[in-house]
């Protein structure tokens, strides 16, 4: 039980720190920072796998599942947003010839 309390405490502290850090970033920078967030959430998913290997409580499994789902959503969403952002900077073949769409 003490390890569960420590795990929950770490989860809550990480959540509060994450909200505090993201809350101070201007909205115009959220999209470019999404690419960097992918690596951080990848680390979170690796951490989830490591914690899952030693979990022995149903509540721990709930937190593990929650962390895995949210981390995976952020990684996939980050790549989708990054791909869209990169597409905005690619020019089409018509624009290269001097024609406008």
MMTF fields as JSON, N, C-alpha, C and O atoms, coordinates in Angstrom:
{
  "mmtfVersion": "1.0.0",
  "mmtfProducer": "UNKNOWN",
  "numBonds": 403,
  "numAtoms": 404,
  "numGroups": 101,
  "numChains": 1,
  "numModels": 1,
  "chainsPerModel": [1],
  "groupsPerChain": [101],
  "chainIdList": ["A"],
  "bondAtomList": [4, 2, 8, 6, 12, 10, 16, 14, 20, 18, 24, 22, 28, 26, 32, 30, 36, 34, 40, 38, 44, 42, 48, 46, 52, 50, 56, 54, 60, 58, 64, 62, 68, 66, 72, 70, 76, 74, 80, 78, 84, 82, 88, 86, 92, 90, 96, 94, 100, 98, 104, 102, 108, 106, 112, 110, 116, 114, 120, 118, 124, 122, 128, 126, 132, 130, 136, 134, 140, 138, 144, 142, 148, 146, 152, 150, 156, 154, 160, 158, 164, 162, 168, 166, 172, 170, 176, 174, 180, 178, 184, 182, 188, 186, 192, 190, 196, 194, 200, 198, 204, 202, 208, 206, 212, 210, 216, 214, 220, 218, 224, 222, 228, 226, 232, 230, 236, 234, 240, 238, 244, 242, 248, 246, 252, 250, 256, 254, 260, 258, 264, 262, 268, 266, 272, 270, 276, 274, 280, 278, 284, 282, 288, 286, 292, 290, 296, 294, 300, 298, 304, 302, 308, 306, 312, 310, 316, 314, 320, 318, 324, 322, 328, 326, 332, 330, 336, 334, 340, 338, 344, 342, 348, 346, 352, 350, 356, 354, 360, 358, 364, 362, 368, 366, 372, 370, 376, 374, 380, 378, 384, 382, 388, 386, 392, 390, 396, 394, 400, 398],
  "bondOrderList": [1, 1, 1, 1, 1, 1, 1, 1, 1, 1, 1, 1, 1, 1, 1, 1, 1, 1, 1, 1, 1, 1, 1, 1, 1, 1, 1, 1, 1, 1, 1, 1, 1, 1, 1, 1, 1, 1, 1, 1, 1, 1, 1, 1, 1, 1, 1, 1, 1, 1, 1, 1, 1, 1, 1, 1, 1, 1, 1, 1, 1, 1, 1, 1, 1, 1, 1, 1, 1, 1, 1, 1, 1, 1, 1, 1, 1, 1, 1, 1, 1, 1, 1, 1, 1, 1, 1, 1, 1, 1, 1, 1, 1, 1, 1, 1, 1, 1, 1, 1],
  "groupList": [{"groupName": "UNK", "atomNameList": ["N", "CA", "C", "O"], "elementList": ["N", "C", "C", "O"], "formalChargeList": [0, 0, 0, 0], "bondAtomList": [1, 0, 2, 1, 3, 2], "bondOrderList": [1, 1, 2], "singleLetterCode": "X", "chemCompType": "L-PEPTIDE LINKING"}],
  "groupTypeList": [0, 0, 0, 0, 0, 0, 0, 0, 0, 0, 0, 0, 0, 0, 0, 0, 0, 0, 0, 0, 0, 0, 0, 0, 0, 0, 0, 0, 0, 0, 0, 0, 0, 0, 0, 0, 0, 0, 0, 0, 0, 0, 0, 0, 0, 0, 0, 0, 0, 0, 0, 0, 0, 0, 0, 0, 0, 0, 0, 0, 0, 0, 0, 0, 0, 0, 0, 0, 0, 0, 0, 0, 0, 0, 0, 0, 0, 0, 0, 0, 0, 0, 0, 0, 0, 0, 0, 0, 0, 0, 0, 0, 0, 0, 0, 0, 0, 0, 0, 0, 0],
  "groupIdList": [1, 2, 3, 4, 5, 6, 7, 8, 9, 10, 11, 12, 13, 14, 15, 16, 17, 18, 19, 20, 21, 22, 23, 24, 25, 26, 27, 28, 29, 30, 31, 32, 33, 34, 35, 36, 37, 38, 39, 40, 41, 42, 43, 44, 45, 46, 47, 48, 49, 50, 51, 52, 53, 54, 55, 56, 57, 58, 59, 60, 61, 62, 63, 64, 65, 66, 67, 68, 69, 70, 71, 72, 73, 74, 75, 76, 77, 78, 79, 80, 81, 82, 83, 84, 85, 86, 87, 88, 89, 90, 91, 92, 93, 94, 95, 96, 97, 98, 99, 100, 101],
  "secStructList": [7, 2, 2, 2, 2, 2, 2, 2, 2, 2, 2, 2, 2, 2, 2, 2, 2, 2, 2, 2, 2, 2, 2, 6, 1, 7, 4, 4, 4, 2, 2, 2, 2, 2, 2, 2, 2, 2, 2, 2, 2, 2, 2, 2, 2, 2, 2, 2, 2, 2, 2, 2, 2, 2, 7, 7, 1, 2, 2, 2, 2, 2, 2, 2, 2, 2, 2, 2, 2, 2, 2, 2, 2, 2, 2, 2, 2, 2, 2, 2, 2, 2, 2, 2, 2, 2, 2, 2, 6, 7, 7, 7, 2, 2, 2, 2, 6, 6, 7, 7, 7],
  "xCoordList": [0.805, 0.0, 0.848, 0.481, 1.97, 2.776, 3.292, 3.393, 3.622, 4.106, 2.982, 3.231, 1.763, 0.628, 0.437, 0.165, 0.579, 0.448, 1.553, 1.31, 2.757, 3.872, 3.605, 3.858, 3.099, 2.806, 1.73, 1.852, 0.684, -0.384, 0.143, -0.202, 0.972, 1.551, 2.407, 2.311, 3.243, 4.076, 3.231, 3.541, 2.166, 1.266, 0.63, 0.589, 0.138, -0.517, 0.49, 0.185, 1.678, 2.704, 3.118, 3.286, 3.282, 3.632, 2.519, 2.779, 1.284, 0.136, 0.12, -0.078, 0.322, 0.316, 1.467, 1.287, 2.637, 3.792, 3.561, 3.873, 3.015, 2.724, 1.731, 1.912, 0.685, -0.315, 0.306, 0.018, 1.138, 1.787, 2.715, 2.738, 3.468, 4.409, 3.65, 3.964, 2.679, 1.928, 1.074, 0.869, 0.578, -0.274, 0.446, -0.205, 1.765, 2.532, 3.036, 3.692, 2.73, 3.154, 2.06, 0.892, 2.416, 1.4, 0.762, 1.404, -0.485, -1.235, -0.595, -0.721, 0.086, 0.706, 1.874, 2.288, 2.405, 3.538, 3.138, 3.999, 1.868, 1.465, 1.72, 2.176, 1.434, 1.622, 3.093, 3.413, 3.999, 5.414, 5.965, 6.85, 5.46, 5.96, 5.419, 5.915, 4.416, 3.825, 4.854, 4.833, 5.752, 6.785, 7.701, 8.051, 8.087, 8.935, 8.217, 8.831, 6.919, 6.131, 6.05, 5.859, 6.19, 6.141, 7.215, 6.943, 8.417, 9.491, 9.217, 9.493, 8.68, 8.37, 7.289, 7.388, 6.263, 5.196, 5.661, 5.141, 6.618, 7.225, 7.922, 7.862, 8.588, 9.234, 8.182, 8.39, 7.056, 5.958, 5.47, 5.218, 5.337, 4.868, 5.877, 5.486, 7.163, 8.192, 8.093, 8.208, 7.882, 7.708, 6.493, 6.525, 5.43, 4.214, 4.511, 4.05, 5.271, 5.61, 6.452, 6.248, 7.385, 8.232, 7.406, 7.573, 6.528, 5.687, 4.71, 4.42, 4.202, 3.245, 3.868, 3.171, 5.178, 5.846, 5.819, 5.872, 5.739, 5.773, 4.462, 4.407, 3.417, 2.135, 1.475, 1.567, 0.809, 0.141, -1.203, -1.753, -1.723, -2.965, -3.92, -3.485, -5.211, -6.164, -6.168, -6.328, -5.993, -5.943, -4.698, -4.74, -3.6, -2.381, -2.602, -2.129, -3.326, -3.614, -4.493, -4.348, -5.389, -6.228, -5.358, -5.515, -4.439, -3.55, -2.604, -2.294, -2.147, -1.268, -2.011, -1.48, -3.235, -4.031, -4.286, -4.157, -4.647, -4.914, -3.679, -3.776, -2.528, -1.287, -0.927, -0.48, -1.12, -0.795, -1.707, -1.242, -2.993, -3.94, -3.677, -3.615, -3.523, -3.303, -1.959, -1.868, -0.924, 0.384, 0.357, 0.938, -0.321, -0.425, -1.224, -0.868, -2.315, -3.103, -2.263, -2.368, -1.436, -0.606, 0.464, 0.754, 1.053, 2.074, 1.447, 1.967, 0.335, -0.322, -0.82, -0.627, -1.454, -1.93, -0.797, -0.942, 0.323, 1.48, 2.005, 2.359, 2.055, 2.525, 1.527, 1.93, 0.246, -0.765, -0.643, -0.656, -0.526, -0.405, 0.892, 0.902, 1.98, 3.259, 3.193, 3.723, 2.541, 2.405, 1.596, 1.958, 0.508, -0.293, 0.509, 0.415, 1.296, 2.093, 3.137, 3.361, 3.77, 4.766, 4.129, 4.747, 2.901, 2.202, 1.931, 1.883, 1.756, 1.493, 2.688, 2.526, 3.887, 5.081, 5.542, 6.493, 4.883, 5.223, 4.464, 3.285, 5.151, 4.468, 4.031, 4.677, 2.943, 2.445, 3.206, 3.952, 3.008, 3.692, 3.245, 4.042, 1.963, 1.459, 2.094, 2.375, 2.314, 2.913, 4.392, 4.922, 5.049, 6.439, 6.567, 7.579, 5.538, 5.559, 5.115, 5.145, 4.709, 4.287, 2.788, 2.294, 2.045, 0.592, -0.01, 0.541, -1.114, -1.834, -2.994, -3.534, -3.382, -4.518, -5.805, -6.862],
  "yCoordList": [-1.207, 0.0, 1.271, 2.232, 1.317, 2.551, 2.879, 4.054, 1.865, 2.159, 2.732, 3.554, 2.308, 2.865, 4.337, 5.151, 4.674, 6.073, 6.916, 8.037, 6.372, 7.086, 7.258, 8.329, 6.218, 6.303, 7.343, 8.121, 7.356, 8.343, 9.752, 10.686, 9.902, 11.219, 11.708, 12.87, 10.834, 11.215, 11.567, 12.51, 10.807, 11.07, 12.449, 13.212, 12.768, 14.062, 15.202, 16.234, 15.026, 16.074, 16.298, 17.439, 15.214, 15.357, 16.056, 16.871, 15.734, 16.378, 17.875, 18.679, 18.247, 19.666, 20.432, 21.562, 19.828, 20.486, 20.641, 21.684, 19.605, 19.682, 20.775, 21.516, 20.885, 21.938, 23.312, 24.239, 23.445, 24.731, 25.14, 26.306, 24.195, 24.501, 24.846, 25.843, 24.049, 24.282, 25.538, 26.231, 25.838, 27.011, 28.32, 29.325, 28.339, 29.562, 29.719, 30.709, 28.747, 28.819, 29.519, 29.142, 30.528, 31.2, 30.224, 29.278, 30.461, 29.556, 29.421, 28.372, 30.456, 30.392, 29.411, 29.004, 29.03, 28.106, 26.659, 25.779, 26.385, 25.024, 24.054, 22.934, 24.466, 23.57, 23.236, 22.058, 24.205, 23.834, 22.991, 22.161, 23.193, 22.419, 20.994, 20.155, 20.717, 19.38, 18.339, 17.21, 18.706, 17.761, 17.384, 16.215, 18.354, 18.069, 17.266, 16.472, 17.471, 16.731, 15.253, 14.418, 14.919, 13.508, 12.701, 11.594, 13.221, 12.475, 12.33, 11.28, 13.369, 13.301, 12.256, 11.483, 12.23, 11.256, 9.845, 8.87, 9.732, 8.427, 7.903, 6.709, 8.795, 8.414, 8.001, 7.058, 8.7, 8.349, 6.935, 6.164, 6.592, 5.257, 4.191, 3.121, 4.472, 3.536, 3.381, 2.273, 4.491, 4.43, 3.617, 2.894, 3.731, 2.952, 1.461, 0.672, 1.075, -0.331, -0.835, -1.947, -0.018, -0.407, -0.532, -1.491, 0.416, 0.367, -0.803, -1.433, -1.095, -2.191, -3.539, -4.455, -3.659, -4.924, -5.233, -6.4, -4.212, -4.425, -4.094, -4.095, -3.814, -3.45, -4.678, -5.79, -4.442, -5.554, -5.131, -5.83, -4.004, -3.487, -3.143, -2.645, -3.404, -3.02, -1.516, -1.095, -0.709, 0.739, 1.137, 2.066, 0.442, 0.716, 0.412, 1.144, -0.679, -1.011, 0.051, 0.319, 0.647, 1.715, 2.91, 3.471, 3.298, 4.422, 4.089, 4.951, 2.851, 2.427, 2.526, 3.052, 2.02, 2.082, 3.527, 3.881, 4.362, 5.772, 6.468, 7.211, 6.234, 6.856, 6.364, 7.145, 5.079, 4.531, 5.108, 5.47, 5.193, 5.72, 7.198, 7.615, 7.986, 9.421, 9.699, 10.569, 8.972, 9.153, 8.793, 9.495, 7.693, 7.269, 8.272, 8.582, 8.778, 9.799, 11.031, 11.607, 11.438, 12.619, 12.38, 13.27, 11.187, 10.895, 10.901, 11.541, 10.193, 10.13, 11.511, 11.916, 12.227, 13.574, 14.515, 15.366, 14.366, 15.209, 14.981, 15.929, 13.723, 13.444, 13.934, 14.403, 13.829, 14.326, 15.841, 16.363, 16.54, 18.001, 18.41, 19.356, 17.717, 18.04, 17.821, 18.622, 16.734, 16.48, 17.578, 18.038, 17.995, 19.093, 20.382, 21.127, 20.641, 21.863, 21.835, 22.847, 20.687, 20.584, 20.69, 21.227, 20.188, 20.296, 21.757, 22.104, 22.606, 24.025, 24.696, 25.677, 24.173, 24.811, 24.207, 24.699, 23.155, 22.567, 23.305, 23.626, 23.567, 24.231, 23.179, 22.143, 23.457, 22.506, 22.702, 23.668, 21.78, 21.859, 23.087, 23.694, 23.455, 24.634, 25.921, 26.828, 25.994, 27.214, 27.331, 28.438, 26.198, 26.241, 26.803, 27.414, 26.591, 27.078, 28.533, 29.128, 29.103, 30.497, 30.661, 31.788, 29.557, 29.627, 29.577, 28.959, 30.218, 30.16, 29.209, 29.022, 28.61, 27.678, 28.395, 27.766],
  "zCoordList": [0.0, 0.0, 0.0, -0.675, 0.731, 0.688, -0.71, -1.063, -1.517, -2.871, -3.727, -4.609, -3.475, -4.206, -3.869, -4.751, -2.602, -2.179, -2.814, -3.262, -2.848, -3.475, -4.972, -5.524, -5.628, -7.057, -7.346, -8.292, -6.537, -6.723, -6.47, -7.193, -5.449, -5.15, -6.307, -6.7, -6.855, -7.996, -9.215, -9.942, -9.432, -10.55, -10.416, -11.381, -9.232, -9.002, -9.127, -9.724, -8.574, -8.686, -10.137, -10.567, -10.89, -12.306, -13.071, -13.955, -12.728, -13.368, -13.078, -13.989, -11.841, -11.469, -12.108, -12.561, -12.147, -12.768, -14.272, -14.847, -14.903, -16.337, -16.657, -17.624, -15.86, -16.078, -15.879, -16.635, -14.885, -14.608, -15.755, -16.152, -16.279, -17.365, -18.654, -19.303, -19.02, -20.252, -20.147, -21.144, -18.961, -18.776, -19.047, -19.335, -18.962, -19.178, -20.612, -20.936, -21.466, -22.864, -23.669, -23.573, -24.457, -25.282, -26.271, -26.727, -26.587, -27.464, -28.838, -29.471, -29.312, -30.643, -30.696, -31.782, -29.552, -29.535, -29.277, -29.31, -29.022, -28.702, -29.859, -29.63, -31.095, -32.227, -32.465, -32.627, -32.494, -32.682, -31.531, -31.742, -30.342, -29.211, -29.19, -28.438, -30.0, -30.022, -30.452, -29.961, -31.36, -31.796, -30.65, -30.488, -29.864, -28.699, -27.64, -26.927, -27.538, -26.548, -26.904, -26.02, -28.166, -28.56, -27.855, -27.389, -27.767, -27.112, -25.62, -25.038, -25.001, -23.572, -23.313, -22.36, -24.152, -23.956, -24.303, -23.761, -25.186, -25.442, -24.202, -23.907, -23.471, -22.212, -21.194, -20.431, -21.178, -20.265, -20.558, -19.632, -21.82, -22.18, -21.76, -21.295, -21.917, -21.44, -19.922, -19.398, -19.224, -17.77, -17.368, -16.372, -18.132, -17.859, -17.97, -17.145, -18.979, -19.158, -17.981, -17.495, -17.536, -16.407, -15.131, -14.378, -14.885, -13.692, -13.764, -12.746, -14.954, -15.118, -14.772, -14.336, -14.965, -14.662, -13.171, -12.784, -12.332, -10.89, -10.192, -8.962, -10.938, -10.334, -9.713, -10.234, -8.586, -7.916, -7.32, -6.47, -7.758, -7.211, -8.353, -9.391, -8.173, -9.22, -9.497, -10.643, -8.452, -8.65, -9.436, -10.243, -9.202, -9.97, -11.445, -12.314, -11.726, -13.12, -13.781, -14.974, -13.026, -13.562, -13.95, -15.034, -13.06, -13.363, -14.51, -15.332, -14.569, -15.664, -16.993, -17.97, -17.023, -18.238, -18.643, -19.815, -17.672, -17.943, -18.505, -19.482, -17.899, -18.376, -19.772, -20.612, -20.021, -21.347, -22.422, -23.503, -22.133, -23.128, -23.402, -24.558, -22.347, -22.537, -23.207, -24.073, -22.816, -23.449, -24.92, -25.748, -25.248, -26.644, -27.469, -28.605, -26.879, -27.586, -27.88, -28.962, -26.938, -27.144, -28.202, -29.001, -28.213, -29.229, -30.622, -31.536, -30.784, -32.088, -32.514, -33.661, -31.598, -31.908, -32.263, -33.141, -31.59, -31.888, -33.289, -33.989, -33.699, -35.052, -36.106, -37.171, -35.815, -36.763, -36.911, -38.026, -35.792, -35.836, -36.516, -37.304, -36.226, -36.853, -38.359, -39.13, -38.782, -40.212, -40.896, -41.979, -40.266, -40.836, -40.91, -41.885, -39.875, -39.841, -40.964, -41.628, -41.174, -42.24, -43.617, -44.537, -43.781, -45.06, -45.423, -46.604, -44.42, -44.698, -45.361, -46.088, -45.116, -45.648, -46.966, -47.574, -47.41, -48.703, -49.791, -49.64, -50.876, -51.988, -52.994, -53.155, -53.657, -54.653, -55.968, -56.125, -56.902, -58.195, -58.981, -59.697, -58.849, -59.56, -59.064, -59.847, -57.772, -57.221, -57.625, -57.725, -57.854, -58.279, -59.696, -60.04, -60.51, -61.892, -61.971, -63.048, -60.866, -60.872, -60.977, -60.999, -61.043, -61.136, -59.736, -58.824, -59.594, -58.333, -58.458, -59.548, -57.36, -57.377, -57.539, -57.574]
}
